[in-house]
Amino acid sequence: MSEPPLVATTSAKRSRGIFLLRSVGVVALCGSLWLIDLVGVALIGTNLIGRQRQEQLSASVDSLGTLLPEKSSPLPFAATTHPHSGVVIGRLEIPAISLRAAVIEGSSLAQLTYGPGHVSATALPGQAGNAVVAGHRTTWGKPFARLQELQPGNRIVFENGAGRATYVVTTSKVVSPNDASVLQPTSANVVTLITCTPPHFATHRLVIRAHLAGTAPRGLVGARSPEAPVAIAMPTTSPWLIIAGLAGLCGGLFLALTGRNVVRNRRWRNVSVVSCLVVSFTFINVALVDQLPAGF
């Protein structure tokens, strides 16, 4: 016997209302899981990967030789031209904040996932002029996490296979992201360190500037004979990560909205949905996290 029209209409409206509420709940669940997963990947995953990459690069610094040395230069490792992008150019040491990190040539988002990167348009450390180095603050090994602690008089040391240059911090300031004056050439021999501030945001730039205090040639720092600069392969975002993540996301949404017809047990259905969404969001976030600005 069929239901009366009024009962059927009421039942249909109730079903649509339940489906709508379930859809809102699924969207809220997806948003929450995505944010939690993004924070986990950004603050934990990238730092683990960043430290591993730094360990691989640091082992090569001691074998670095001169970077196209110029005999007439008063500094032991000044260069006539810049090294190729992605080449390890030396090591940055800041005793006051316990920083010891390999520096590569280039400051793109991909290059900064390996550690501090030298801005190619500026002078090299040890050259006359303004040598600018940028780095992440809370992700990818967070080399510049404690940069705000530096005070005038603190030492900044740059070392490669040819020698060592020691700088002394003179100023610290916060500028807008569009302030290009910190990149401009200078008559003095200085190094400028840049990261974003406050942490986790990219609203401003923290700028530390230090002036050259002295240099030491290779023989006084125990570096090895010159060898070819060590180049690194830049990571690329695989489209398959995004495709796999989106496919898993679709599967998770399907289970969440119509899963009772596939998995009868409610507990296992919920576990399946959450697991599928977490794995999917992890794939997507790993593919996207390389694009985080240096302030993160």
N, C-alpha and C positions, 0 to 999 in steps of 0.2 A: 504494500500500500504506500503510495507516494506521500511526501510531506505537504502540508498546506503551503500555499505560496508565501504567506507571511513568515512562517517558520523557516522556510528555505532561504528567504531573503535575509532574515536575521542571522542565520547560520553562515551565509556567505560573507556578510559584513564582519562577523566575528572572526572568521578565518582571515580575511584581509587585514583586520586590525592586528591579529596575532602575528601575521607575517611581517607587517610594517614594524611592529615593536621588536621582533627578532632581528630584522634588518638593521635597525638603529643600534641594537645591542652589538651586532657583529661589527658594524663600522666603528663603534667605540672601542671594542676589543682590539680590532686591527690597529687603530691609531695608538692605543696604549702599548701594544706589543712592539709596534714599529719604533716608537720613541725609546722604549727600554732597550731594544736590541741595538738601535743606533748609538746610544750612549755606551753600551757595552763594547761594541766594535770599535768606536772612536777612542774611548779612554783606556781600554784594556788591550784589545786586539792590536791596534796600531802601535802601541808602545812596546809590546812584545816583539812585533815584527821590526820596528825601528831599532831596538837594541841589538837584535840579531844582525841586522844589516850593518850597524856601526862596528860590531865585533869583526865582521868580515873586512871592512874597509880599514880599520885601525891597524890590522896586521901588515898592511901594505905601505903605511906611511913612512916607516923607518927606512924603506928601500928607495924612497923617492930621491931623485937627483935634482940638479938645477933645472929650472924651467926656462930654457933658452937664455942662458946667462949673458949679460952684457958686461964685458971686461972693464969698460970705463965707469961703471956704476960704483958708487961708494958702498952700496949694500951688497951682502954676499949672495943674495938670490933674487935680485931684480930681474925683470924679463923685458925683452924687446917687444914681444907679442903675447897675447893671451893664449893659454892652453885651450885645447878643444873642450867643448861642452861635455860634461859628464866625467871629466878626468879628476882624480883625487889630487888636490894640489898641496895638501899639508894637514897639520893638526892644530887645532885651537885649544889652548889651555887657559883656564881662569881659576887659579887656586882658591880665590875667595868664595866661589860657589861650587867648588869641586867638579868643574866641568873639564872634560878631556874628550874631544870629539874630532873625528876626521872631517875635513872640509872638502866639498867637491866644487867644481866649476859649474856655475849655473844656479838659478834660483827659481826655476819653474816649480809648480806644485808637485810634479812627479819627482824632481830632483831633491826637493826638501823632505821627501819621505825617507831619504837616506841619512839625513842629518843637516847641519848648517851648510848653506850654499853661498858661494861668492857671486855677487851681482856682476855679471860679465861686462857691463858698460862702465865699470869703475876700475880704479887702479888695483893691481894685485897687492896683497900684503907684502910689505917690504919695499914697494915702489914709492916714489915721491907722489903724493896726492892722497885722495880719499878712497880707501879700500872698504867696501861695504859688504857685510855678511848678514844674511837673513836666516831665521830659523823658527821652527815650531815651538809653541809654549806649553801645550798640554797633550799633544798627540805625537805619534811617530818618534818615540824616544824622548820627547820634550826637552831638547838640549838647552833651550832658553827659558826654562821654567822659573829660574831664580834670578833672571837678569835684573829685576827691579831692586835686588839687594846690593848691587854694586855701588860703591862709594868712590868719590875722588881719591886718587892715590892707589886704588887696587890695580894689580897687574893683569894684563892680557898678553898672552904669549902665542905667537904663531911660529910653527916650526915645519920645515921640510928637509929633504935630504941635503940641502946646501947650507943650512944654517938656521938661526933662530933670531926673531925680531921681538923685542919686548916693548909693549906699550903701557902707558899709565893713564887710567881713567881720569878725565877732566870734567866732563859734563854728562848730565842725564836729563832728558826732557821728553814730554809727550806732545806729539804733533798729530795733525789730521792725516787721513790716508792719502789725501791729494797733495800733501806738502812734499814737493820734489827737491826742496833745498838740501835735504839730508843726503841726496845722491850727487850733488854738484861737486866738481873737482875743487881741491883746496891747494894752496901753495905749501902748506905744512904737510908732513908725513903723518897721516892719521888713519885709524881704523874705526869704522862705524858699525855697530851691531844693532839690528832692527828686529823687533817682533811686535805682535799686536797686544793691545791692552784695552780693558781688563781681560783676564783669562776667559776663554770660551767665547769671546766676542771679538769683532773686528772693527770696532767703532773708531779706534785711535791707534797710533803707533808709539811704542816705547823706543827711544833712541839713546844709545850709549855711545859716547865718543871718547876715544883715547888717543894720546899723542905718543909718537915714537920716543922711547927712552934710550934704546941701544940695540946693537946687533952683535951676533957672534957667528963666525964662520963654521963650516962643517966640522973641521978638525976639533973644535972645542965642545961640540955637542955629541960626538960619537956616532954620527950618521954614516951609513954605508956608501959605497961607491954609487955613482949615478946609474939609474936604470930607467927603462921606459916608464912614463907615467901610467898609472893604473886607471883604465876606463871602466865604467859600469854600464850595464844595460838598464835603460829606464823601464820601469813597469808600465804596462798598458792595461787599460780596463777591458776585460774580455766581455764581448757582447753576450757570450753564452751564460755568464753569471746572471745577467739581467733577464735573459730569456728563461733560464731555469727558475729564477726567483718569481717571475710573473706566472709561469706555469704552475708552480707550487701554490702561489697565492690564489689562483683560480680554483685549484683543487680544494684548498682550505675553505674558500667561500662556498663552494658547492656543498661540501660536507656540513658546513655550519647552517646553511639554509634548507637543505633537503636531505641531510644526513640520516634522518630517522628511517628513511626507506633503504639505506645502505647498511648502516651499523645500528642494530636495534638497541644494544646496551648503551644507555645514556652516558655512563662514566667513560667507557672506551671511546665513544663518539667525541666527547669533549677533549679527551687526551689527544685523539687523532687530529682534531681541528687545531688545537694550540701548537702541537708539535709541527704540523705542516706549515702553519703561519710563521713560527719562529725560524724554521730552516729557510723558508722563502725570504723572509726579511733579512736574514743574515747574508744570503747570496746578494741581494740587492744593495744592502748597506756596504758590503765589502767592495762592490763595484763603484759605489758613489763616494766612499770616504776619502779616496785620493784627491777629490776636488775640494776638500776643506781648506780654507785659507790658513795662512801661517799663524794666525792668532789662536787656533784651536789646538 
